[in-house]
């Protein structure tokens, strides 16, 4: 692996992680019987606006935490490549 490409590879991994997160929630809305996506969809059908907002807030917090953990892992393990 060329050290010059490490920053681009890690950035691509962060973007892919976000896309995977969205895909999982979408799949829960389509075919699951449990999960946050399912909660949001069922709440929409039955008029549970409070649960819709709760699900969206929880998804946002989980996405932010996942991204921050990934950034921390990059900072810890990619230090030898001097990424800023």
N, CA, C and O atoms as a GROMACS GRO file, in nm:
protein
  336
    1UNK      N    1   0.084  -0.116   0.000
    1UNK     CA    2   0.000   0.000   0.000
    1UNK      C    3   0.090   0.123   0.000
    1UNK      O    4   0.181   0.134   0.081
    2UNK      N    5   0.063   0.213  -0.089
    2UNK     CA    6   0.139   0.336  -0.097
    2UNK      C    7   0.091   0.432   0.012
    2UNK      O    8  -0.029   0.455   0.024
    3UNK      N    9   0.182   0.487   0.093
    3UNK     CA   10   0.140   0.577   0.201
    3UNK      C   11   0.060   0.698   0.153
    3UNK      O   12  -0.023   0.750   0.227
    4UNK      N   13   0.084   0.742   0.031
    4UNK     CA   14   0.010   0.857  -0.021
    4UNK      C   15  -0.138   0.824  -0.043
    4UNK      O   16  -0.221   0.915  -0.044
    5UNK      N   17  -0.172   0.700  -0.061
    5UNK     CA   18  -0.310   0.661  -0.088
    5UNK      C   19  -0.389   0.630   0.039
    5UNK      O   20  -0.511   0.614   0.033
    6UNK      N   21  -0.322   0.622   0.153
    6UNK     CA   22  -0.390   0.582   0.276
    6UNK      C   23  -0.502   0.678   0.313
    6UNK      O   24  -0.610   0.634   0.352
    7UNK      N   25  -0.480   0.808   0.302
    7UNK     CA   26  -0.583   0.905   0.336
    7UNK      C   27  -0.708   0.886   0.250
    7UNK      O   28  -0.820   0.895   0.301
    8UNK      N   29  -0.690   0.862   0.122
    8UNK     CA   30  -0.804   0.842   0.033
    8UNK      C   31  -0.877   0.711   0.062
    8UNK      O   32  -0.999   0.704   0.053
    9UNK      N   33  -0.802   0.610   0.095
    9UNK     CA   34  -0.863   0.480   0.128
    9UNK      C   35  -0.947   0.493   0.255
    9UNK      O   36  -1.060   0.444   0.260
   10UNK      N   37  -0.894   0.558   0.357
   10UNK     CA   38  -0.966   0.573   0.482
   10UNK      C   39  -1.088   0.663   0.466
   10UNK      O   40  -1.192   0.638   0.528
   11UNK      N   41  -1.077   0.766   0.384
   11UNK     CA   42  -1.193   0.851   0.356
   11UNK      C   43  -1.301   0.771   0.285
   11UNK      O   44  -1.420   0.786   0.315
   12UNK      N   45  -1.262   0.689   0.191
   12UNK     CA   46  -1.357   0.602   0.122
   12UNK      C   47  -1.424   0.505   0.217
   12UNK      O   48  -1.543   0.475   0.202
   13UNK      N   49  -1.350   0.456   0.315
   13UNK     CA   50  -1.408   0.365   0.414
   13UNK      C   51  -1.511   0.437   0.501
   13UNK      O   52  -1.614   0.379   0.535
   14UNK      N   53  -1.485   0.562   0.537
   14UNK     CA   54  -1.582   0.639   0.616
   14UNK      C   55  -1.710   0.662   0.538
   14UNK      O   56  -1.819   0.648   0.592
   15UNK      N   57  -1.697   0.697   0.410
   15UNK     CA   58  -1.815   0.720   0.326
   15UNK      C   59  -1.893   0.590   0.309
   15UNK      O   60  -2.016   0.589   0.318
   16UNK      N   61  -1.823   0.480   0.284
   16UNK     CA   62  -1.888   0.350   0.267
   16UNK      C   63  -1.960   0.308   0.395
   16UNK      O   64  -2.067   0.247   0.388
   17UNK      N   65  -1.903   0.340   0.512
   17UNK     CA   66  -1.967   0.306   0.637
   17UNK      C   67  -2.100   0.381   0.651
   17UNK      O   68  -2.199   0.325   0.698
   18UNK      N   69  -2.102   0.508   0.610
   18UNK     CA   70  -2.227   0.584   0.614
   18UNK      C   71  -2.331   0.526   0.520
   18UNK      O   72  -2.449   0.516   0.555
   19UNK      N   73  -2.288   0.488   0.400
   19UNK     CA   74  -2.380   0.426   0.304
   19UNK      C   75  -2.434   0.293   0.356
   19UNK      O   76  -2.551   0.262   0.337
   20UNK      N   77  -2.349   0.215   0.420
   20UNK     CA   78  -2.393   0.087   0.476
   20UNK      C   79  -2.496   0.109   0.587
   20UNK      O   80  -2.592   0.033   0.600
   21UNK      N   81  -2.476   0.212   0.666
   21UNK     CA   82  -2.569   0.244   0.775
   21UNK      C   83  -2.707   0.278   0.718
   21UNK      O   84  -2.808   0.230   0.768
   22UNK      N   85  -2.710   0.359   0.614
   22UNK     CA   86  -2.836   0.395   0.550
   22UNK      C   87  -2.902   0.272   0.488
   22UNK      O   88  -3.024   0.257   0.496
   23UNK      N   89  -2.823   0.186   0.428
   23UNK     CA   90  -2.877   0.065   0.365
   23UNK      C   91  -2.940  -0.029   0.467
   23UNK      O   92  -3.044  -0.088   0.441
   24UNK      N   93  -2.877  -0.041   0.582
   24UNK     CA   94  -2.932  -0.128   0.686
   24UNK      C   95  -3.067  -0.076   0.735
   24UNK      O   96  -3.161  -0.153   0.750
   25UNK      N   97  -3.076   0.054   0.758
   25UNK     CA   98  -3.202   0.112   0.804
   25UNK      C   99  -3.310   0.096   0.698
   25UNK      O  100  -3.425   0.064   0.730
   26UNK      N  101  -3.275   0.118   0.573
   26UNK     CA  102  -3.371   0.100   0.464
   26UNK      C  103  -3.418  -0.044   0.454
   26UNK      O  104  -3.536  -0.070   0.433
   27UNK      N  105  -3.327  -0.138   0.470
   27UNK     CA  106  -3.366  -0.280   0.466
   27UNK      C  107  -3.458  -0.314   0.582
   27UNK      O  108  -3.549  -0.396   0.567
   28UNK      N  109  -3.434  -0.252   0.698
   28UNK     CA  110  -3.525  -0.275   0.811
   28UNK      C  111  -3.665  -0.223   0.780
   28UNK      O  112  -3.764  -0.283   0.820
   29UNK      N  113  -3.672  -0.112   0.709
   29UNK     CA  114  -3.803  -0.057   0.675
   29UNK      C  115  -3.878  -0.145   0.576
   29UNK      O  116  -4.001  -0.150   0.577
   30UNK      N  117  -3.804  -0.215   0.491
   30UNK     CA  118  -3.868  -0.296   0.387
   30UNK      C  119  -3.907  -0.434   0.437
   30UNK      O  120  -4.020  -0.478   0.414
   31UNK      N  121  -3.816  -0.504   0.504
   31UNK     CA  122  -3.841  -0.647   0.527
   31UNK      C  123  -3.822  -0.695   0.670
   31UNK      O  124  -3.838  -0.815   0.694
   32UNK      N  125  -3.789  -0.609   0.764
   32UNK     CA  126  -3.760  -0.658   0.900
   32UNK      C  127  -3.885  -0.655   0.987
   32UNK      O  128  -3.985  -0.590   0.955
   33UNK      N  129  -3.877  -0.725   1.097
   33UNK     CA  130  -3.983  -0.725   1.197
   33UNK      C  131  -3.939  -0.657   1.326
   33UNK      O  132  -4.012  -0.656   1.424
   34UNK      N  133  -3.818  -0.600   1.324
   34UNK     CA  134  -3.765  -0.530   1.441
   34UNK      C  135  -3.657  -0.433   1.394
   34UNK      O  136  -3.606  -0.444   1.283
   35UNK      N  137  -3.624  -0.340   1.479
   35UNK     CA  138  -3.518  -0.244   1.446
   35UNK      C  139  -3.572  -0.102   1.439
   35UNK      O  140  -3.693  -0.080   1.442
   36UNK      N  141  -3.481  -0.007   1.429
   36UNK     CA  142  -3.521   0.134   1.426
   36UNK      C  143  -3.596   0.170   1.298
   36UNK      O  144  -3.692   0.247   1.302
   37UNK      N  145  -3.554   0.115   1.185
   37UNK     CA  146  -3.625   0.140   1.060
   37UNK      C  147  -3.768   0.088   1.066
   37UNK      O  148  -3.861   0.155   1.020
   38UNK      N  149  -3.785  -0.029   1.123
   38UNK     CA  150  -3.918  -0.087   1.139
   38UNK      C  151  -4.003  -0.001   1.233
   38UNK      O  152  -4.121   0.021   1.208
   39UNK      N  153  -3.942   0.047   1.342
   39UNK     CA  154  -4.013   0.133   1.436
   39UNK      C  155  -4.062   0.260   1.368
   39UNK      O  156  -4.176   0.302   1.388
   40UNK      N  157  -3.977   0.322   1.287
   40UNK     CA  158  -4.015   0.444   1.218
   40UNK      C  159  -4.128   0.417   1.119
   40UNK      O  160  -4.224   0.495   1.111
   41UNK      N  161  -4.119   0.310   1.045
   41UNK     CA  162  -4.221   0.278   0.945
   41UNK      C  163  -4.356   0.246   1.010
   41UNK      O  164  -4.460   0.295   0.966
   42UNK      N  165  -4.355   0.165   1.114
   42UNK     CA  166  -4.479   0.130   1.182
   42UNK      C  167  -4.540   0.253   1.249
   42UNK      O  168  -4.662   0.271   1.246
   43UNK      N  169  -4.456   0.337   1.307
   43UNK     CA  170  -4.506   0.459   1.370
   43UNK      C  171  -4.567   0.553   1.268
   43UNK      O  172  -4.665   0.621   1.297
   44UNK      N  173  -4.511   0.556   1.147
   44UNK     CA  174  -4.568   0.639   1.040
   44UNK      C  175  -4.707   0.589   1.004
   44UNK      O  176  -4.799   0.669   0.982
   45UNK      N  177  -4.722   0.459   0.997
   45UNK     CA  178  -4.851   0.401   0.959
   45UNK      C  179  -4.960   0.424   1.063
   45UNK      O  180  -5.077   0.434   1.030
   46UNK      N  181  -4.920   0.432   1.192
   46UNK     CA  182  -5.017   0.447   1.300
   46UNK      C  183  -5.017   0.586   1.362
   46UNK      O  184  -5.080   0.606   1.466
   47UNK      N  185  -4.948   0.681   1.300
   47UNK     CA  186  -4.954   0.820   1.347
   47UNK      C  187  -4.873   0.848   1.472
   47UNK      O  188  -4.904   0.941   1.546
   48UNK      N  189  -4.771   0.771   1.496
   48UNK     CA  190  -4.687   0.792   1.615
   48UNK      C  191  -4.572   0.886   1.586
   48UNK      O  192  -4.457   0.844   1.573
   49UNK      N  193  -4.603   1.015   1.575
   49UNK     CA  194  -4.502   1.114   1.540
   49UNK      C  195  -4.389   1.117   1.641
   49UNK      O  196  -4.273   1.135   1.604
   50UNK      N  197  -4.421   1.100   1.768
   50UNK     CA  198  -4.318   1.102   1.872
   50UNK      C  199  -4.217   0.989   1.853
   50UNK      O  200  -4.097   1.009   1.872
   51UNK      N  201  -4.264   0.871   1.816
   51UNK     CA  202  -4.174   0.759   1.793
   51UNK      C  203  -4.092   0.776   1.665
   51UNK      O  204  -3.978   0.730   1.657
   52UNK      N  205  -4.150   0.842   1.567
   52UNK     CA  206  -4.075   0.870   1.444
   52UNK      C  207  -3.957   0.960   1.476
   52UNK      O  208  -3.844   0.933   1.435
   53UNK      N  209  -3.983   1.068   1.550
   53UNK     CA  210  -3.875   1.159   1.588
   53UNK      C  211  -3.774   1.092   1.679
   53UNK      O  212  -3.654   1.116   1.666
   54UNK      N  213  -3.821   1.009   1.771
   54UNK     CA  214  -3.729   0.935   1.858
   54UNK      C  215  -3.638   0.845   1.777
   54UNK      O  216  -3.517   0.840   1.800
   55UNK      N  217  -3.696   0.773   1.681
   55UNK     CA  218  -3.615   0.686   1.596
   55UNK      C  219  -3.514   0.763   1.514
   55UNK      O  220  -3.400   0.720   1.498
   56UNK      N  221  -3.555   0.878   1.461
   56UNK     CA  222  -3.463   0.959   1.382
   56UNK      C  223  -3.350   1.015   1.468
   56UNK      O  224  -3.235   1.020   1.424
   57UNK      N  225  -3.380   1.057   1.589
   57UNK     CA  226  -3.277   1.109   1.679
   57UNK      C  227  -3.179   0.999   1.717
   57UNK      O  228  -3.058   1.021   1.718
   58UNK      N  229  -3.231   0.882   1.749
   58UNK     CA  230  -3.144   0.769   1.785
   58UNK      C  231  -3.054   0.730   1.667
   58UNK      O  232  -2.936   0.702   1.686
   59UNK      N  233  -3.111   0.728   1.546
   59UNK     CA  234  -3.030   0.698   1.427
   59UNK      C  235  -2.920   0.802   1.407
   59UNK      O  236  -2.807   0.768   1.373
   60UNK      N  237  -2.953   0.927   1.427
   60UNK     CA  238  -2.854   1.033   1.414
   60UNK      C  239  -2.742   1.019   1.516
   60UNK      O  240  -2.625   1.035   1.482
   61UNK      N  241  -2.777   0.989   1.640
   61UNK     CA  242  -2.677   0.971   1.745
   61UNK      C  243  -2.589   0.849   1.716
   61UNK      O  244  -2.468   0.855   1.732
   62UNK      N  245  -2.651   0.739   1.672
   62UNK     CA  246  -2.574   0.620   1.639
   62UNK      C  247  -2.480   0.645   1.521
   62UNK      O  248  -2.365   0.600   1.523
   63UNK      N  249  -2.527   0.717   1.420
   63UNK     CA  250  -2.442   0.750   1.307
   63UNK      C  251  -2.324   0.838   1.348
   63UNK      O  252  -2.212   0.815   1.304
   64UNK      N  253  -2.350   0.937   1.432
   64UNK     CA  254  -2.244   1.026   1.480
   64UNK      C  255  -2.142   0.949   1.563
   64UNK      O  256  -2.022   0.968   1.546
   65UNK      N  257  -2.190   0.865   1.653
   65UNK     CA  258  -2.098   0.786   1.736
   65UNK      C  259  -2.014   0.690   1.653
   65UNK      O  260  -1.894   0.674   1.678
   66UNK      N  261  -2.076   0.628   1.555
   66UNK     CA  262  -2.002   0.537   1.468
   66UNK      C  263  -1.894   0.611   1.391
   66UNK      O  264  -1.781   0.562   1.379
   67UNK      N  265  -1.927   0.728   1.339
   67UNK     CA  266  -1.829   0.806   1.265
   67UNK      C  267  -1.715   0.852   1.357
   67UNK      O  268  -1.599   0.846   1.319
   68UNK      N  269  -1.748   0.898   1.476
   68UNK     CA  270  -1.644   0.944   1.571
   68UNK      C  271  -1.554   0.828   1.613
   68UNK      O  272  -1.433   0.847   1.628
   69UNK      N  273  -1.610   0.709   1.631
   69UNK     CA  274  -1.527   0.592   1.663
   69UNK      C  275  -1.432   0.559   1.548
   69UNK      O  276  -1.316   0.523   1.570
   70UNK      N  277  -1.482   0.571   1.427
   70UNK     CA  278  -1.398   0.544   1.310
   70UNK      C  279  -1.287   0.647   1.300
   70UNK      O  280  -1.172   0.612   1.270
   71UNK      N  281  -1.318   0.774   1.325
   71UNK     CA  282  -1.216   0.880   1.322
   71UNK      C  283  -1.111   0.854   1.430
   71UNK      O  284  -0.992   0.871   1.406
   72UNK      N  285  -1.155   0.812   1.549
   72UNK     CA  286  -1.060   0.782   1.657
   72UNK      C  287  -0.971   0.664   1.620
   72UNK      O  288  -0.851   0.664   1.649
   73UNK      N  289  -1.028   0.563   1.555
   73UNK     CA  290  -0.948   0.447   1.513
   73UNK      C  291  -0.847   0.488   1.407
   73UNK      O  292  -0.733   0.442   1.408
   74UNK      N  293  -0.888   0.575   1.316
   74UNK     CA  294  -0.794   0.625   1.215
   74UNK      C  295  -0.681   0.701   1.281
   74UNK      O  296  -0.564   0.682   1.248
   75UNK      N  297  -0.715   0.788   1.376
   75UNK     CA  298  -0.612   0.866   1.445
   75UNK      C  299  -0.515   0.778   1.520
   75UNK      O  300  -0.396   0.808   1.528
   76UNK      N  301  -0.565   0.668   1.575
   76UNK     CA  302  -0.478   0.580   1.654
   76UNK      C  303  -0.392   0.489   1.566
   76UNK      O  304  -0.272   0.475   1.591
   77UNK      N  305  -0.451   0.428   1.465
   77UNK     CA  306  -0.381   0.325   1.389
   77UNK      C  307  -0.313   0.376   1.262
   77UNK      O  308  -0.229   0.306   1.205
   78UNK      N  309  -0.348   0.496   1.217
   78UNK     CA  310  -0.285   0.548   1.095
   78UNK      C  311  -0.185   0.658   1.127
   78UNK      O  312  -0.150   0.737   1.039
   79UNK      N  313  -0.140   0.664   1.249
   79UNK     CA  314  -0.048   0.768   1.293
   79UNK      C  315   0.084   0.764   1.215
   79UNK      O  316   0.144   0.868   1.190
   80UNK      N  317   0.128   0.647   1.177
   80UNK     CA  318   0.256   0.635   1.107
   80UNK      C  319   0.253   0.696   0.968
   80UNK      O  320   0.358   0.721   0.909
   81UNK      N  321   0.132   0.719   0.914
   81UNK     CA  322   0.120   0.781   0.783
   81UNK      C  323   0.104   0.932   0.793
   81UNK      O  324   0.092   0.999   0.691
   82UNK      N  325   0.106   0.985   0.913
   82UNK     CA  326   0.097   1.128   0.940
   82UNK      C  327  -0.027   1.193   0.879
   82UNK      O  328  -0.019   1.297   0.813
   83UNK      N  329  -0.141   1.129   0.901
   83UNK     CA  330  -0.266   1.184   0.850
   83UNK      C  331  -0.319   1.287   0.948
   83UNK      O  332  -0.314   1.266   1.069
   84UNK      N  333  -0.368   1.395   0.897
   84UNK     CA  334  -0.425   1.501   0.981
   84UNK      C  335  -0.573   1.509   0.962
   84UNK      O  336  -0.639   1.592   1.025
   0.00000   0.00000   0.00000
